[in-house]
């Protein structure tokens, strides 16, 4: 939404006033103008880097009887080939 408003020519300070922080200690407040400029710049840089969309691809929910796609087979094989993660033990003392 902020990017769309910016593209429409709405000044960034006005966009900041329209937004509300959803979580954290500043819940219910508007973000600072500097934070909004930073977020817009990061989003622009992310799109400029690889032309990848900013939103994740929706997940497909499979049923157990559905066959796996070639991508899912490849992913499963790569995950199964990984060594198990090392467990960190706390020193006794």
N, C-alpha and C positions, 0 to 999 in steps of 0.2 A: 504494500500500500504506500509506504513512504516514497518509493521510487516512482510509482505512478503519479503521485501528487507532485513530485519534483519535476517530472516530465511535463506536467500540465502547467508548470510555471508558478506553483505555489511556493512562497518563500520558506526556507528551511525552518526559521523560528516558528512560523505558523503551523508547520507540519508537526514540530515537536510538541506544541500545545495540544494538538489533536490526539496524540498518542498517550498511552498509559502503560506503565511498567506493571507486568503481571505477577512477578515473583521477586523474592528477596526483601531486603530491608527497606527498599524504596517503593514497595508495592502501592499502587494507586497514584503515584506521582508521575509527572511527565519527564521524559529523558532530557538531559541537557542538550543544547544545540550542538555542542562539541561532540557528544556521543553520537548524535544523529548524523553529523557530517562524517564521522569515523565509520559508522555502519554503512552509510551510502558508498563511501570510498572503497571499503572492503568488498562490498557486493559488486561494485563496478569492476574492481581489480579481479575478482574471482571469475567474472564472466569474460573479461578480456584475456585472462590467462589461457583458458582452454575452450572457450565457447560452450562449456558444459552448462546445463540448466542449474539454477540455484536450488531447485526443489528436487527432492529425491523421487525416484521412479516409484510409482505405487506398487506395493507388493501383491503378488498373486497368491491366493490361498489355495493350496492343493489338498486334494483328498488322498488318502493312502493308496487308493486304487489307480490314481492318475499316473501315467508314465512320466518319468523325468525328462526334462528338455536337455539338449546337449550342454547348455551352460550350467544347468544344475548338476549334471553328472561330473563335469569338469571341476566345479566348485567342491563337490563332495569328495572327489579323489584328492584334490589339493589339501583339503582340511584333514582328511584321514592320514595323509602322508606327513603332516607336521608332527614334530616331536611333542610329547606332552609338556605343558608348562612346568617349570621348576617351582617347587613349593618352597617358600621361605619359612625356615624354622626359627622360632625365637630362642635365643640362648638361654639355657637354664642358669639360674643363679640365685 
